[in-house]
Amino acid sequence: MFSSIRARLTGFYLLLLLALFTLLGILLFFSLHRIVYRSIDAGLLVQARALAASIEPGGHDENLNFSDEVMQEYGSPHSGHFFQIRNAEGLTLKKSSSMNDVDFPIPKAGSIQRYMTVLLKGKPVRFVNFYFSPESETGAQKPVIIIQCGQVIDRELDLLHGFTAVLAGSVFLFLCVSGLAGIVLARKALEPVNTMSRTIDLISEMNLSERIDASSDPEELKRIAESFNRTLERLEKSFERQKHFVADASHELRTPLAVILAHSDVMLRKKHTVAEYEEAVTAIRDAAAMMSAIVEKLLTLARMTSDRTELKFEQVALDDIIRQGVKLLSPLAEEKAVGVELFIPESVTVRGDREALMELFVNLIDNSIKYNVAGGHVKISFRQENGYAVIEILDTGIGIASEEIEAVFDRFYRVDKARGGKAVGLGLSISREIARLHQGRIELRSKTGSGTVALIYLPLQSL
């Protein structure tokens, strides 16, 4: 029943109102109760004092004679007014004829003026015990006389009961109206949420460009909508990258597969010489090697971008890794007549995965040599900056247009035909993921025809 926000809001709203109205009703009831009983008690006290003033000094029973007006007020059984006069021992000295054969309760010894409510003849009667000590003719203080005055309070109790009933009915009616109003308000307040829900239900991988319009919604819902829109934007970009990746991977694998199929078909049509078979098998082997390299890099990239990537972090000598990478690529540098200069201190230590860092620097140095000009050079230097080890790889190669610098990190991306050949366009993507996993980054600075500078930032502190 209370699984929905609307039901919970309405229920909480009604419970809060019920508590407030109950508290208000109790306060009003006891305020009215106090006013009514104070009024009754004040009237009883006035009557008791009037009776005390009518008692003649002397202190004998026969002196308790009251005027006809007083006796007329207390004489009728239906008058609703009663009095009873007792001595200090509790014996009745006189009482009104309206009481007939009933009596007020005998006051306790040593009791003070007190108001009580009792049932007389089946009706509620409020009375007061008023203590009075008349003076004798000689001025001596006489024994205490107790005057008990009472009146029927059924009308006053009916007033209190009626007020309670009206108050309870009013609270119930107000709660019903408030409940209906709360349901309407909750439905209206949550309508933007329903609209957002309907919009979200319509979003799939086919229309990730859809966005939630929250311009007219409350500020809280607007923030939720904006966060969801940002999530959708990231998902859309991720899906787009995935589509491009699949298309690019298919395109890269199509060429070696076509080579394998073509040579296989030619060899199967008729018999060939041993040299022709050797040539076909060599071409198939090269195509398979190209496919193997692509698949290997795809697996490496998938492993690097996975949340479950496990790297073995340890203290590694960065200078040693870079020198090994240069040595590994020295045949390629000699083939293109590219000189490689190192300006790396002997002791540059960072915390990281040795194999991953080796792949990062081999990829970047390989690009600096491969896309360099004949007779060019590559300069590798080191510096510290804001807690980072910064390795700078500068080449005199063909360069990259400034508007394409960020795009070269995309998978299978090539700037132009000059960067074509057998490259699979995954090296920079893998390198950036390795840097990210080491809490570092890679920056490229380049212009077409003026070489490229690669800056690798790796934190010096422990990861």
C-alpha positions in Angstrom: 0.0 0.0 0.0 2.8 2.4 0.9 5.2 1.2 -1.8 4.8 4.3 -3.9 6.1 7.7 -3.0 2.7 9.3 -3.5 1.1 7.0 -0.9 4.0 7.6 1.5 3.8 11.3 1.1 0.0 11.3 1.6 0.2 9.0 4.6 3.0 11.1 6.2 1.0 14.3 5.5 -2.2 12.8 7.1 -0.4 11.4 10.1 1.3 14.8 10.7 -2.1 16.6 10.4 -3.7 14.0 12.7 -1.1 14.6 15.3 -1.3 18.4 15.1 -5.1 18.4 15.1 -5.2 15.9 18.0 -2.9 18.1 20.0 -4.8 21.2 19.1 -8.1 19.5 20.0 -6.8 18.4 23.4 -5.6 21.9 24.1 -8.9 23.4 23.1 -10.9 20.8 25.1 -9.0 21.3 28.3 -9.1 25.1 27.8 -12.9 25.0 27.5 -13.1 22.5 30.4 -11.1 24.8 32.6 -13.2 27.8 31.7 -16.5 26.0 32.3 -15.4 24.5 35.6 -13.9 27.8 36.8 -17.2 29.5 36.0 -19.2 26.8 37.9 -16.8 26.9 40.9 -16.9 30.7 41.1 -20.7 30.6 41.2 -20.7 27.9 43.9 -18.3 29.9 46.0 -20.5 33.0 45.7 -23.5 31.0 46.8 -21.6 29.5 49.7 -20.5 32.9 50.9 -24.0 34.3 50.5 -25.3 31.5 52.7 -22.5 32.2 55.2 -23.5 35.9 55.3 -27.1 34.9 56.1 -26.2 32.9 59.1 -27.0 34.8 62.3 -24.4 34.9 65.0 -25.0 32.5 67.9 -24.0 29.2 66.5 -27.2 27.3 67.5 -29.0 25.1 65.0 -32.1 27.3 65.3 -30.2 30.3 64.1 -29.7 28.7 60.7 -32.8 30.3 59.3 -32.6 31.8 55.8 -34.8 34.2 54.0 -37.7 33.0 51.9 -35.9 34.1 48.7 -32.9 31.9 49.6 -35.1 28.9 50.5 -37.2 29.4 47.3 -34.1 29.2 45.2 -33.1 25.9 46.9 -36.6 24.6 47.5 -37.7 23.1 44.2 -36.4 19.6 43.5 -35.9 20.7 39.9 -34.0 23.9 40.6 -30.7 22.1 40.2 -29.2 24.0 43.3 -28.4 22.3 46.6 -26.9 23.2 49.9 -26.1 21.2 53.1 -24.6 22.7 56.3 -22.6 20.5 58.7 -20.8 21.0 61.9 -17.1 20.2 62.4 -18.0 16.6 63.3 -19.9 16.2 59.9 -23.4 16.1 61.4 -26.0 17.8 59.2 -27.3 21.0 60.7 -29.5 22.0 57.7 -30.0 21.2 54.1 -32.1 22.4 51.2 -35.4 20.6 50.4 -34.2 20.1 46.9 -31.8 17.4 48.2 -34.7 15.3 49.7 -33.1 12.2 51.3 -29.6 12.4 49.7 -26.5 13.9 51.2 -23.2 15.3 50.0 -20.1 13.2 50.9 -18.9 14.0 54.5 -15.7 16.1 54.2 -12.5 14.6 55.6 -11.2 16.0 58.9 -8.8 18.9 58.5 -9.8 19.3 54.9 -9.6 22.6 53.2 -11.9 24.2 50.7 -12.4 21.7 47.9 -14.5 21.3 44.8 -15.9 17.9 43.9 -18.2 16.3 41.3 -20.6 13.5 42.5 -23.8 11.9 41.3 -27.0 12.9 43.0 -30.3 11.4 41.9 -28.5 10.1 38.9 -27.3 13.5 37.8 -23.8 15.0 37.9 -23.5 17.6 40.7 -20.6 19.9 41.3 -20.2 21.1 44.9 -17.8 23.0 47.2 -16.9 22.5 50.8 -16.8 26.0 52.3 -15.5 26.3 55.9 -17.1 29.2 57.9 -16.7 30.1 61.6 -19.3 32.6 62.8 -18.7 35.0 65.7 -20.8 35.1 68.9 -22.3 38.3 70.4 -19.3 38.6 72.7 -16.9 38.4 69.8 -15.7 34.9 70.6 -14.9 32.6 67.6 -17.5 29.8 67.3 -16.9 26.2 66.0 -16.4 25.8 62.3 -19.4 25.3 60.1 -19.1 23.5 56.7 -21.3 24.9 54.0 -21.7 22.5 51.0 -23.2 24.2 47.9 -23.8 22.3 44.7 -25.5 22.5 41.4 -26.4 20.2 38.5 -23.9 20.5 35.7 -25.5 18.2 33.1 -25.9 21.1 30.7 -22.2 22.1 31.1 -21.2 18.5 30.5 -23.4 18.3 27.5 -21.6 21.4 26.2 -18.3 19.8 26.7 -19.4 16.5 25.1 -21.0 18.4 22.2 -17.8 20.4 21.7 -15.8 17.1 21.7 -18.1 15.6 19.1 -18.0 18.7 16.9 -14.2 18.9 17.3 -13.8 15.2 16.4 -16.1 15.5 13.4 -14.3 18.6 12.2 -10.9 16.9 12.5 -12.2 13.9 10.6 -13.8 16.0 7.9 -10.7 18.2 7.6 -8.5 15.1 7.4 -10.7 13.7 4.6 -10.4 16.9 2.7 -6.7 17.2 3.4 -6.2 13.6 2.3 -7.9 14.2 -1.0 -5.9 17.5 -1.4 -2.7 15.6 -0.5 -3.4 13.0 -3.1 -4.0 15.6 -5.8 -0.9 17.6 -4.7 1.3 14.5 -4.6 0.1 13.4 -8.0 0.7 16.9 -9.4 4.1 17.1 -7.7 5.2 13.7 -9.0 3.8 14.2 -12.5 7.3 15.3 -13.7 8.7 12.0 -12.4 6.0 10.1 -14.4 6.9 12.1 -17.5 10.6 11.4 -16.9 9.8 7.7 -16.5 7.8 7.6 -19.7 10.7 9.3 -21.6 13.2 6.9 -20.1 11.1 3.9 -21.2 11.2 5.1 -24.8 15.0 5.3 -24.8 16.9 2.4 -26.3 20.2 1.8 -28.1 18.4 3.1 -31.2 17.6 6.6 -29.9 20.2 7.4 -27.3 20.2 11.0 -28.5 16.8 11.4 -26.8 17.0 13.7 -23.7 14.7 14.6 -20.8 13.3 18.1 -20.9 13.3 19.4 -17.3 13.3 23.1 -18.0 9.9 23.6 -16.3 10.4 21.0 -13.5 11.3 21.8 -9.8 15.0 22.4 -9.1 15.5 19.0 -7.4 14.0 17.0 -10.4 15.9 19.3 -12.8 19.2 18.2 -11.2 18.2 14.5 -11.5 17.2 15.0 -15.2 20.5 16.8 -15.9 22.5 14.0 -14.3 20.5 11.4 -16.3 21.0 13.4 -19.5 24.8 13.5 -18.9 24.7 9.7 -18.3 22.8 9.3 -21.6 25.4 11.5 -23.3 28.2 9.3 -22.0 26.3 6.2 -23.1 25.7 7.6 -26.5 29.4 8.4 -27.0 30.3 5.0 -25.7 27.9 3.2 -28.1 29.2 5.4 -31.0 32.8 4.5 -30.1 31.8 0.8 -29.9 30.1 1.0 -33.3 33.2 2.7 -34.8 35.4 0.2 -33.2 33.5 -2.8 -34.5 33.4 -1.2 -38.0 37.1 -0.3 -37.9 38.1 -3.8 -36.6 36.1 -5.4 -39.3 37.7 -3.2 -41.9 41.2 -4.0 -40.6 40.6 -7.7 -40.6 38.9 -7.7 -44.0 42.2 -7.1 -45.9 44.2 -10.1 -44.4 41.2 -12.3 -44.7 40.7 -11.3 -48.4 44.4 -12.1 -49.0 44.1 -15.5 -47.4 40.9 -16.4 -49.3 42.2 -15.1 -52.6 45.5 -17.1 -52.5 43.6 -20.2 -51.2 41.1 -20.0 -54.2 44.0 -19.5 -56.7 46.0 -22.4 -55.3 42.9 -24.7 -55.4 41.9 -24.1 -59.0 44.8 -25.9 -60.6 48.2 -27.3 -59.9 51.1 -24.9 -59.5 54.8 -25.0 -59.2 56.5 -25.4 -55.9 57.7 -21.7 -56.1 54.1 -20.6 -56.6 52.9 -22.6 -53.6 55.7 -21.2 -51.5 54.7 -17.7 -52.6 51.1 -18.2 -51.7 51.8 -19.8 -48.4 54.1 -16.9 -47.5 51.4 -14.4 -48.4 48.9 -16.3 -46.3 51.4 -16.5 -43.4 51.9 -12.7 -43.6 48.2 -12.1 -43.7 47.7 -14.4 -40.7 50.5 -12.6 -38.8 48.8 -9.3 -39.5 45.5 -10.7 -38.1 47.3 -12.1 -35.1 48.8 -8.7 -34.4 45.4 -7.0 -34.7 43.8 -9.6 -32.4 46.6 -9.3 -29.9 46.3 -5.6 -29.7 42.5 -5.8 -29.4 42.8 -8.2 -26.5 45.4 -5.9 -24.9 43.1 -2.9 -25.3 40.1 -4.8 -23.9 42.1 -5.9 -20.9 43.3 -2.4 -20.3 39.9 -0.8 -20.5 38.3 -3.5 -18.3 37.3 -2.7 -14.7 39.0 -6.0 -13.7 42.4 -5.0 -15.0 45.1 -6.4 -12.7 48.6 -4.8 -13.0 51.6 -5.8 -10.9 52.7 -2.5 -9.3 56.2 -2.3 -8.0 59.1 0.1 -8.0 60.5 0.1 -11.5 63.5 2.0 -13.0 62.0 4.2 -15.7 65.3 5.0 -17.3 66.0 1.3 -17.7 62.6 0.7 -19.4 63.2 3.6 -21.9 66.7 2.4 -22.7 65.5 -1.1 -23.4 62.7 0.2 -25.6 65.2 2.3 -27.6 67.5 -0.8 -28.0 64.5 -2.9 -29.1 63.6 -0.4 -31.8 67.2 0.4 -32.9 66.9 -1.7 -36.1 63.9 0.3 -37.2 65.8 3.6 -36.5 68.8 2.4 -38.4 66.6 1.4 -41.4 65.1 4.9 -41.6 68.4 6.6 -40.7 66.8 8.2 -37.6 69.0 9.2 -34.7 67.8 8.7 -31.2 69.2 10.8 -28.3 68.6 10.1 -24.7 68.7 12.7 -21.9 67.5 10.5 -19.1 69.1 10.4 -15.6 70.4 7.1 -14.3 67.9 6.9 -11.4 64.3 7.7 -12.4 62.1 5.4 -10.3 58.3 5.2 -10.3 55.7 2.7 -9.1 54.0 0.8 -11.9 53.7 -2.3 -14.0 57.0 -3.0 -15.8 55.5 -4.8 -18.8 52.7 -2.2 -19.3 55.1 0.7 -19.1 57.4 -1.0 -21.6 54.6 -1.3 -24.0 53.6 2.4 -23.5 57.1 3.7 -24.3 57.7 1.2 -27.1 54.5 2.4 -28.8 55.4 6.1 -28.5 59.0 5.7 -29.6 58.0 3.4 -32.4 55.6 6.1 -33.7 58.3 8.8 -33.4 60.7 6.7 -35.5 58.1 5.3 -38.0 56.6 8.6 -38.9 59.8 10.5 -38.9 61.6 11.8 -42.0 64.7 10.1 -43.4 67.8 11.4 -41.6 65.6 12.9 -38.8 66.1 12.5 -35.1 64.2 11.6 -31.9 65.1 13.3 -28.6 63.9 11.7 -25.3 64.4 13.8 -22.1 63.2 13.8 -18.5 62.1 16.4 -15.9 60.0 16.7 -12.7 56.9 18.8 -12.6 54.3 19.1 -9.8 55.0 15.7 -8.4 55.1 14.0 -11.8 57.9 12.4 -13.8 57.5 14.0 -17.3 59.1 12.1 -20.2 59.3 14.2 -23.4 59.6 12.4 -26.7 60.3 14.9 -29.5 60.6 13.9 -33.2 61.3 15.7 -36.5 58.6 13.8 -38.3 55.6 14.6 -40.5 53.6 16.0 -37.6 49.8 16.0 -37.0 47.3 18.7 -37.7 46.2 20.4 -34.5 42.5 19.6 -35.0 43.4 15.8 -35.2 45.6 15.5 -32.2 42.9 14.2 -29.9 41.5 11.9 -32.6 44.7 10.0 -33.0 44.0 8.3 -29.6 40.9 6.7 -31.1 41.1 3.1 -32.0 42.2 2.4 -35.6 42.4 6.1 -36.4 44.9 7.2 -39.0 45.6 10.8 -39.8 46.3 10.3 -43.5 47.8 7.8 -46.0 51.3 8.7 -44.8 50.3 6.8 -41.6 48.9 3.9 -43.4 50.8 0.7 -44.3 50.4 -2.2 -42.0 49.8 -0.3 -38.8 46.6 -1.3 -37.0 46.0 2.1 -35.3 45.7 0.8 -31.7 49.1 1.7 -30.2 48.2 5.2 -28.9 44.8 4.0 -27.5 46.7 1.3 -25.6 49.3 3.7 -24.4 46.7 6.2 -23.1 44.9 3.4 -21.2 48.2 2.3 -19.6 48.9 5.9 -18.5 45.4 6.2 -17.1 45.8 3.0 -15.1 49.0 4.5 -13.6 47.1 7.7 -12.7 49.0 9.6 -15.4 48.3 11.0 -18.8 49.7 11.6 -22.3 49.7 14.9 -24.1 50.5 15.5 -27.8 51.7 18.7 -29.3 52.2 18.9 -33.0 51.7 20.7 -36.3 51.7 19.3 -39.8 55.2 19.1 -41.1 57.0 20.3 -37.9 57.3 17.2 -35.9 55.5 15.9 -32.7 56.1 16.2 -29.0 54.7 13.4 -26.8 54.6 14.2 -23.0 54.1 11.3 -20.7 53.1 12.3 -17.1 53.6 9.6 -14.4 53.1 10.3 -10.7 56.3 10.1 -8.6 54.4 9.3 -5.4 53.3 5.7 -4.5 50.1 4.6 -6.1 
